[in-house]
Amino acid sequence: MTLDELLAREGIRKTLASYTAAGDRLKTGDFIKVFTEDGIIETEPLDSADKFRYQGREAIGAWMDRWRAPGAAVHTSRFIRHHLSTCHIEITGAESATARTYWVAYTSIGPDHCGYYLDAFRKVGDDWLIAHRRIRDDWMREDGLYHGSVSRTAG
């Protein structure tokens, strides 16, 4: 492994951690910074009502802001914390990479839902940014607090 590969991997891990921290805390400005200007975020959920696709920082930011809109009852949890685990990173070029990262989300009732991210990264300046994120759900508990939450943030 070369020094450039090590730096790329650490840059990607930093982006993954930044996405998670900003998303869990609904910090829209920090959240959209982890995407390329033309970045895409989309789901392949267990419940088709929670399917979405947004492209570009502006659209992604507008979606994130809807989670904080006054009176938005998108879920009943006091908090959400996404925990990342296994992350397999493939460096595909000098300025491109892919990754598969497993995650589990905890809420007020414990493990709520889990799945994995399929990401395409692009190097922009010194940063490795998400060019395309596919969120795949593997499981959601029956009494999960996030059932239907994404569909309630639809534009």
Beta strands, then each sheet from edge to edge (+ up, - down):
strand 1: 35-44
strand 2: 53-55
strand 3: 81-93
strand 4: 96-107
strand 5: 110-124
strand 6: 127-140
sheet 1: 2+ 1- 6- 5+ 4- 3+
end
